[in-house]
Amino acid sequence: MLSSAGLPAPSQQGEVFEPGGRRIGRVDFHFDGIVLGETDRRVKYGRLLKPGQSPGDAVFAEKQREDVLRDLGFQVVRWTWDDLGSPGLVAERVRRAVARAGSPRGWVTQAPLPSAERLTVRSL
């Protein structure tokens, strides 16, 4: 979808770290380790909740994590499965995030994939 809109394919599953080396978490996608992409699905607020966790707890934890990512200088772009029906909308969000992007203080490494395959970061 993104390549048909003229953007390079993002790298999948990146691990984000702050300058001291503390792991912040995993992101669904990343563009050059600067713009982070997250796909939101309702399932993570339902059957994927941790024992004893409410949907509100999950949303609040996600908000706190995203605040840390933004404070480190990353641009975060979120989209839902429904948004994928309008590829131009998602592509424009990514383009605006790239235009705003500076130099984050943290870094992103490629997270291990279920297989031994590793993806490489492509320049925008």
N, C-alpha and C positions, 0 to 999 in steps of 0.2 A: 504494500500500500504506500509506504513512504517513498520507495524508489520510483513508483509511478507518478508521484508528486514532485520528482526531481531531487529528492533527498537521498543520501546514502543510507543503507540499512544500518540500524543501530546494533551495537554489541549487546548480547543478552546476558542477563544475570551478572551484575557487577557487585563486588564487595566494597563498601565505602568505609574509609578510615579517616580519623581526625589526625592532625599533625603529630600528636604523641604516640600514634599507632593503635589507639583504641578503636575497635571495630564498631561502627555505627549500625550497620545492617546491610542487607542485600536489596538491590533495586532490580526491577524487571528488565530495564534497558538503560543503555547510556550511549551518549554521543561524545566521543573523544574524552570521556571521563569528566566532562564539564556540565553537560545538560543531561539530567537524569529523567528517565521516563518510567511512569508507573501505570499499570493497567489495573483499574479498579473493578472488582467483581463482587456482587452481593454475597457470594458464598463465604467470603472471609469474615463476614459479620453474622454468619449462621453456623453451619456445620463445621467450619474450620476454627471456631473459637476454642481457646484453651479451657480446660475444666475450670468452672467457676467464673469465667470471664463473660461479661455481658457485652452486647453490641456497642454500648456506650463506652465501655472500658477499651474495646478494640479501636474505636474511632479516636478516643483521647490519646492512646498510646501512639497511634499513627500520626496524629497531629504533632505530638512532642518530637517524634523522630524526624518529621519533615521540618520542623522548626530548627533542629540541629543541622540538618542538611543545608538549609537556606543560610543559616548563620555562618556556615563554613564557606559560603560563596557559590554553592551549586545552584543551578537553575533547575527547578522541578516542574515537569509537565505531566499532567495526569489525564488519562482518558478512560472511558468505559467501553464495553463491548458495543453498546449502542452508538457511540461516537464513531466507531469504525465504519459505519454505514455512510459517513460523510468524511471521506479521506482528506479532502481539502481543509476541513476544520482542524483536524489533528496536525496536518502538515504546517498550517499557519501558526499553531501554538508552538510547534518546535522551532520554526523560523524566528518567531519573536523571542523565544528563550535564547537562541543562539545569538541574536542581536544584542541581548542584554548581558550575555555572559562575560565575565571577567576571568580572573585567575583564582579558582578556589584554593583554600588553604589545605583542604584534605585531598585525598586521592582515591581512585577507584582501581581495583584489580579485577581481573576476570575471575568470576566464581567458577568452581569446578562444575562441569555439566554432568548429567547422569552417565553419559558415555565418556570415553577418553578424549573426545573431540574438544578442541579449544577454539574459541572465536577470537579474531583479531579486531582491534579498534581501527576504524576507518576514519580518515579526515573528512570534515565537512567541506 
